Amino acid sequence: MTPRALAAQPPSPPLGLRFPIHAKILLVGGLVTTTFALVTLHSVRLRTVEALHDALERRAVYTARSLAASLEEPVTTGDQLGTHVLITRELQSSTDLSYIIVRDRAGRVVDDTFPGGIPPGLARFTPPVSSEEAPPRLLRTADGLICEAAAPIIGGRAGDVRVGLLDSSVRESVARFLRSVYWALALCALAGIGLGTLLTFSIARPVNGLAAAADRVRHGDFECRASVLSNDELGDLAVAFNSMAEALQEYRRQVEENEATRAALLERTVLAQEDERRRISRELHDELGQCLSTLLVTVQAQNNAAALPAGTAEALEAQIREIIAQVRAIAWAMRPSILDDYGLDRALARYVQEVSRRAGARIDYESIVSPTAGRLPDPAEVCLYRIVQEALSNVLRHAHATRASVVLVHRVEEITLLVEDDGTGFDPADLALGRTAGLGLLGMRERAALIGGEFTLQSTPTCGTSIRVRLPLNGGLECRSGS
């Protein structure tokens, strides 16, 4: 695995609404707090209303008993005026007292506090006189809930008195209590939101830091480390992440060292190979070519001297000339002298012309060279020349193309080499999976990498192949002056 593979883009996340973790925690906390507040409020309200109604019943019973004791004398003496004054004063002294009804032993109403008489509904719910106290009862009216209590006068022998207390005080007390509960719950909710925010911040901050550090590591910054902000599971996660980043950094260092060693070894191998090609090409051209030329002159001299049979000299001369041509072609293929003498542009033009002539294929060559651009270093010229050789060899052997082209663009800041054909093409995925032999393509890619170039391959089945090599000309690769 290379550093480029380590920094590869991960799969895209699934589409959808992004919901941050702190928002999730606050939402869950808010739902829990709201549910707890509603349940608590409902339970407290029920208990409070029940307690206040009990207190209202006890108060109604007490009021009825007290009023029955006060009415013993006026009722037994038949003092209706005293009875009316007493119940009217009692009604006016209490804001919660709704009505008072005084009845005799036979159940007839002696006096009451209703201006227009007892309402029919209330009279219907009034039980008969009893010597014992009746339990309080709740009556629903248009004004609200009324708690009615009855108390016998002199053990029921003189009648009874009935009082009705409105629950307005109960409602007011419940309302005041609920308001205080509301405020308490609001304060608790604010405190909970504050604590929840603090909690989410303490969780989200390390998580966001880890995410940011992971993203930087993903883009190749293996020196990035996550901050250890707490001594808990999140802190352990940050420590583990930092250990992983250190391991990746060490791994990348080893990979880079191995890559540098491999590149240096490959460069030395290529240079040694080119030197050997140059030596063999020179020996073929100079020594073997010279020997064949001498042999040709000798055969011609023997022919002129009539020392050879008729026709034999001409056949030998033709064979020797053919051998000389083949030796020169081999020497040219191994190391063209024009590349050393005149540079890459002239060498490519000559090579494309020779290949097109020998293969009988249409191969075009075009070059755009800036007048101020100097010659490339010898290793760069050789690498680009070999790339064109390998590319055209693939075109002729595998592409079944009817047309190909080689374009060289040499500017001051960069040089671009493009080789295209209209052949059968192939699927680059098959090459990556090993389904297609690609040693030539691999060699071209390695040669481009040796000189710091960018190698790009584009191919589609039935639509041809395009090979592009881009070589920046900067401080790492300077052109030679002159031509």
C-alpha positions in Angstrom: 0.0 0.0 0.0 1.3 3.4 -1.0 0.8 6.8 0.7 -1.5 7.7 -2.2 -3.7 4.7 -1.3 -3.6 5.6 2.4 -4.9 9.1 1.5 -7.6 7.8 -0.8 -11.1 9.2 -0.5 -13.5 7.2 1.6 -16.9 6.2 0.4 -19.4 9.0 0.4 -21.7 9.0 3.5 -25.4 8.1 3.0 -27.6 11.0 2.0 -29.9 12.4 4.7 -30.4 15.1 7.2 -27.3 15.6 9.3 -28.2 15.7 13.0 -25.2 16.6 15.3 -24.6 14.5 18.4 -25.0 17.5 20.8 -28.4 18.2 19.2 -29.4 14.6 19.7 -28.4 14.7 23.4 -30.2 17.9 24.0 -33.3 16.6 22.2 -33.3 13.4 24.3 -32.7 15.4 27.4 -35.5 17.8 26.5 -38.0 15.0 25.8 -37.1 13.3 29.1 -37.3 16.5 31.0 -40.6 17.5 29.4 -42.1 14.1 30.0 -41.0 14.1 33.7 -42.3 17.6 34.2 -45.7 16.8 32.7 -46.1 13.6 34.7 -44.9 15.3 37.9 -47.2 18.3 37.3 -50.2 16.1 36.7 -49.5 13.9 39.8 -48.8 17.0 42.0 -52.0 18.7 40.8 -54.1 15.6 41.5 -52.6 15.2 45.0 -53.0 18.9 45.7 -56.6 19.1 44.6 -57.4 16.0 46.6 -55.8 17.5 49.7 -57.5 20.9 49.3 -60.9 19.2 48.8 -60.4 17.3 52.0 -59.5 20.5 53.8 -62.6 22.1 52.2 -64.8 19.3 53.5 -63.4 19.5 57.0 -64.0 23.3 56.9 -67.5 22.8 55.7 -68.3 20.3 58.5 -66.7 22.7 61.1 -68.7 25.6 59.8 -72.0 23.6 59.8 -71.3 22.4 63.4 -70.4 25.9 64.6 -73.5 27.4 63.0 -75.8 24.6 64.4 -74.6 25.4 67.9 -75.2 29.1 67.3 -78.7 28.5 66.0 -79.9 26.4 68.9 -81.4 29.3 70.9 -83.1 31.2 68.0 -84.5 28.1 66.4 -85.9 26.6 69.7 -87.5 30.0 70.6 -88.9 30.5 67.1 -86.9 33.7 66.7 -86.9 33.8 62.9 -85.3 37.3 62.8 -82.5 36.2 65.0 -82.0 33.2 62.8 -81.9 35.3 59.6 -79.5 37.8 61.1 -77.2 35.0 62.3 -77.0 33.2 59.0 -76.7 36.5 57.1 -73.8 37.6 59.2 -72.2 34.2 58.8 -72.6 34.4 55.0 -71.1 37.8 54.8 -68.1 37.0 57.0 -66.9 34.2 54.7 -66.1 34.7 51.1 -66.2 31.0 50.3 -69.6 30.4 51.9 -72.1 30.1 49.1 -75.4 29.5 51.0 -77.0 28.5 54.3 -80.2 26.5 54.7 -82.0 26.1 58.0 -84.8 23.5 58.3 -87.0 22.3 61.0 -87.5 18.8 62.3 -90.1 18.0 59.6 -87.6 19.1 56.8 -89.3 22.4 56.0 -87.1 25.3 55.3 -87.1 27.8 58.1 -84.7 30.2 56.5 -82.0 30.4 53.8 -79.7 32.9 52.2 -81.0 32.6 48.7 -82.7 35.8 47.5 -85.1 34.0 45.3 -85.5 30.8 47.2 -83.7 27.5 47.0 -82.9 26.4 43.5 -84.8 23.4 42.4 -81.7 21.4 41.7 -80.3 22.1 45.1 -83.6 21.2 46.8 -83.7 17.9 44.9 -80.3 16.9 46.2 -81.1 17.9 49.8 -81.6 14.7 51.9 -84.1 14.5 54.8 -83.3 15.6 58.3 -81.3 13.1 60.4 -80.2 13.1 64.0 -76.7 12.2 62.8 -74.4 14.2 60.7 -74.5 13.4 57.0 -71.1 13.0 55.2 -70.1 16.0 53.0 -71.0 15.9 49.4 -69.8 17.8 46.3 -72.2 19.5 44.0 -71.4 20.8 40.6 -72.9 24.2 39.8 -72.5 27.0 37.3 -70.3 28.8 39.7 -68.1 25.9 40.3 -67.8 22.9 42.7 -69.6 23.3 46.1 -68.9 21.2 49.2 -72.1 20.9 51.2 -72.1 19.8 54.9 -75.1 19.3 57.3 -75.2 19.4 61.1 -78.2 18.7 63.3 -79.5 21.3 65.7 -80.0 19.8 69.2 -79.4 16.3 67.9 -81.9 16.8 65.1 -84.8 17.6 67.3 -84.8 21.2 66.3 -83.9 20.6 62.7 -80.6 21.0 60.9 -78.5 23.5 59.1 -76.8 23.0 55.8 -73.9 25.1 54.4 -72.3 25.1 51.0 -68.7 26.2 50.5 -67.4 27.1 47.0 -64.1 25.7 45.9 -62.8 29.1 44.7 -60.2 29.1 47.5 -59.2 25.7 46.4 -58.8 26.8 42.8 -56.8 29.8 43.8 -54.6 27.7 46.0 -54.1 25.2 43.3 -53.4 27.9 40.8 -50.8 29.6 43.1 -49.2 26.2 43.8 -49.1 25.3 40.1 -47.5 28.6 39.3 -44.8 28.0 41.8 -44.4 24.5 40.4 -44.2 25.9 36.9 -41.4 28.3 38.0 -39.6 25.5 39.8 -39.9 23.2 36.7 -38.8 26.1 34.5 -35.7 26.7 36.7 -35.0 23.0 36.7 -35.4 22.9 32.9 -33.0 25.8 32.5 -30.5 24.1 34.9 -31.0 20.8 33.0 -30.4 22.6 29.6 -27.3 24.2 31.0 -26.0 20.9 32.4 -27.0 19.1 29.1 -25.2 21.8 27.1 -22.1 21.4 29.3 -22.3 17.6 28.9 -22.8 17.7 25.1 -19.9 20.2 24.9 -17.7 17.8 26.9 -18.6 15.0 24.6 -18.9 16.7 21.3 -15.6 18.7 21.6 -13.4 15.6 21.8 -15.5 13.8 19.1 -15.2 16.8 16.8 -11.5 17.0 17.5 -11.1 13.3 16.7 -13.1 13.8 13.5 -11.0 16.8 12.4 -7.8 14.9 13.2 -9.0 11.8 11.3 -9.8 14.0 8.3 -6.3 15.5 8.3 -4.8 12.0 8.6 -7.0 10.9 5.7 -5.5 13.7 3.6 -2.0 12.6 4.4 -1.1 14.7 7.5 0.2 11.8 9.6 1.8 14.2 12.0 -1.6 15.4 13.3 -2.5 14.3 16.8 -5.8 14.5 18.7 -6.0 16.4 21.9 -6.5 14.3 25.1 -9.1 16.4 27.0 -10.3 13.9 29.6 -9.3 10.8 31.5 -12.3 8.7 30.4 -13.3 6.6 27.4 -13.1 9.5 25.0 -9.6 10.2 26.3 -8.7 6.5 25.7 -10.1 6.8 22.2 -7.9 9.9 21.6 -4.8 8.1 22.9 -5.6 5.1 20.7 -6.1 7.4 17.7 -2.7 9.1 18.4 -1.1 5.6 18.6 -2.6 4.7 15.3 -1.4 8.0 13.7 2.1 7.3 14.9 2.0 3.8 13.5 0.7 5.2 10.2 3.4 7.8 10.2 6.1 5.2 10.8 4.6 3.0 8.1 4.5 5.8 5.6 8.2 6.6 6.5 9.1 3.0 5.8 7.1 3.0 2.6 8.8 6.3 1.5 12.2 4.9 2.3 11.4 1.7 0.4 10.0 3.7 -2.5 13.1 5.9 -2.6 15.3 2.8 -2.5 13.3 1.2 -5.3 13.3 4.3 -7.4 17.0 4.8 -7.0 17.6 1.1 -7.8 15.3 1.4 -10.8 17.0 4.6 -12.0 20.5 3.0 -11.7 19.1 0.0 -13.6 17.7 2.1 -16.4 20.8 4.2 -16.6 23.0 1.1 -16.7 20.6 -0.4 -19.4 20.9 2.8 -21.5 24.6 2.9 -21.1 24.8 -0.7 -22.3 22.4 0.0 -25.1 24.7 3.0 -26.1 27.8 0.8 -26.0 26.2 -2.1 -28.0 24.8 0.4 -30.5 28.2 2.0 -31.0 29.9 -1.4 -31.4 27.3 -2.5 -33.9 27.5 0.7 -35.8 31.2 1.2 -35.7 32.9 -2.2 -35.4 30.4 -4.6 -36.9 29.3 -2.1 -39.5 32.9 -1.3 -40.3 33.7 -5.0 -40.7 30.7 -5.5 -43.0 31.7 -2.4 -45.0 35.2 -3.8 -45.4 33.8 -7.2 -46.5 31.6 -5.4 -49.0 34.6 -3.6 -50.5 36.6 -6.8 -50.7 33.7 -8.6 -52.5 33.5 -5.6 -54.9 37.3 -5.8 -55.5 37.1 -9.5 -56.2 34.3 -9.0 -58.5 36.2 -6.3 -60.4 39.2 -8.7 -60.7 36.9 -11.4 -62.0 38.1 -13.7 -59.2 34.5 -14.8 -58.3 32.1 -16.7 -60.5 29.6 -14.6 -62.4 26.5 -13.7 -60.3 28.1 -14.8 -57.0 29.6 -11.3 -56.3 26.3 -9.6 -56.9 24.5 -12.0 -54.6 27.1 -11.5 -51.9 27.0 -7.8 -52.2 23.2 -7.8 -51.9 23.4 -10.0 -48.8 26.1 -7.9 -47.2 24.1 -4.7 -47.9 21.0 -6.2 -46.3 23.0 -7.3 -43.2 24.5 -3.7 -43.0 21.0 -2.3 -43.1 19.7 -4.7 -40.4 22.7 -3.9 -38.2 22.1 -0.2 -38.5 18.4 -0.7 -37.8 19.2 -2.7 -34.7 21.8 -0.1 -33.6 19.2 2.7 -34.2 16.6 0.9 -32.2 18.9 0.4 -29.3 20.2 3.9 -29.1 19.6 6.4 -31.9 22.6 8.7 -32.2 20.3 11.5 -33.4 18.9 11.6 -29.8 22.3 12.5 -28.4 23.2 14.8 -31.2 20.0 16.8 -32.0 17.6 16.2 -29.1 14.2 14.6 -28.4 12.2 16.5 -31.1 14.3 15.4 -34.0 14.7 11.9 -32.6 10.9 11.4 -32.3 10.2 12.8 -35.7 12.8 10.4 -37.3 11.5 7.4 -35.2 7.8 8.0 -36.0 8.7 8.3 -39.7 10.7 5.0 -39.7 8.0 3.1 -37.8 5.2 4.4 -40.0 7.2 3.4 -43.1 8.1 -0.1 -41.8 4.6 -0.9 -40.4 2.7 0.7 -43.3 0.5 2.5 -40.8 -0.5 6.1 -40.6 1.3 7.7 -37.7 1.4 11.4 -37.4 3.9 13.5 -35.5 3.5 17.0 -34.3 5.7 19.1 -32.1 5.2 22.5 -30.5 8.5 23.7 -29.1 9.0 27.1 -27.5 11.9 29.1 -29.0 13.2 29.8 -25.5 13.0 26.2 -24.3 16.3 24.5 -23.9 17.1 20.8 -24.2 16.0 18.4 -21.5 18.6 16.5 -19.5 19.7 13.2 -21.1 17.7 11.0 -18.6 14.5 12.9 -19.3 15.0 12.7 -23.1 15.7 9.0 -23.0 12.7 8.2 -20.8 10.3 10.1 -23.0 11.8 8.5 -26.1 11.4 5.1 -24.6 7.8 5.8 -23.6 7.0 6.7 -27.2 8.8 3.5 -28.4 6.7 1.3 -26.0 3.5 3.1 -26.7 3.8 2.8 -30.5 4.9 -0.9 -30.1 1.6 -1.5 -28.2 -0.3 0.3 -30.9 1.1 -1.8 -33.6 0.9 -5.2 -31.8 -2.4 -4.9 -29.9 -4.5 -1.9 -30.8 -5.3 -2.8 -34.4 -5.4 0.9 -35.1 -5.8 2.6 -38.5 -4.3 5.8 -37.3 -2.1 7.0 -34.4 -0.5 10.3 -33.5 2.4 11.5 -31.3 2.3 15.1 -30.1 5.2 16.8 -28.2 4.5 20.2 -26.5 7.7 21.7 -25.0 7.2 24.9 -23.2 9.5 26.7 -20.7 7.5 25.6 -17.7 6.6 22.1 -18.7 6.7 19.5 -21.4 3.7 17.3 -22.5 3.8 14.1 -24.5 0.6 12.7 -26.0 0.2 9.4 -27.8 -3.2 8.5 -29.2 -4.7 5.8 -31.4 -8.1 4.8 -32.7 -7.7 1.1 -32.0 -9.7 -1.4 -30.0 -8.8 0.0 -26.6 -9.4 -1.8 -23.4 -11.0 -1.4 -19.9 -8.5 0.1 -17.4 -10.3 -1.9 -14.7 -9.1 -5.1 -16.3 -5.6 -3.8 -16.2 -5.9 -3.0 -12.5 -7.4 -6.4 -11.7 -4.7 -8.2 -13.7 -7.0 -9.4 -16.4 -4.9 -7.7 -19.1 -1.1 -7.9 -19.4 0.2 -4.5 -18.8 4.0 -4.7 -18.3 4.6 -2.2 -21.1 2.2 0.3 -19.5 3.8 -0.4 -16.1 7.2 0.3 -17.5 6.0 3.6 -19.1 4.5 4.7 -15.8 7.7 3.8 -13.9 9.8 5.7 -16.5 7.6 8.8 -16.1 7.8 8.6 -12.3 11.6 8.4 -12.5 11.8 11.9 -14.0 9.0 13.3 -11.8 6.4 13.2 -14.6 2.6 12.5 -14.3 1.5 9.5 -16.3 -2.2 9.4 -17.4 -3.9 6.6 -19.2 -7.4 6.8 -20.8 -8.9 4.0 -22.7 -12.3 2.7 -23.7 -13.1 -0.5 -25.5 -13.6 0.1 -29.2 -12.7 3.8 -28.7 -8.9 3.8 -28.7 -6.3 4.7 -26.1 -4.7 7.9 -25.0 -1.4 8.2 -23.1 -0.4 11.5 -21.6 2.9 12.4 -19.8 3.2 15.8 -18.2 6.7 16.8 -17.0 6.9 20.0 -14.9 10.2 21.9 -15.5 11.1 23.5 -12.2 14.0 23.4 -9.8 14.1 19.6 -9.8 14.5 19.3 -13.6 16.2 22.1 -15.5 16.8 22.2 -19.3 20.2 22.3 -20.9 21.2 25.4 -22.8 21.9 25.0 -26.4 20.6 22.3 -28.8 
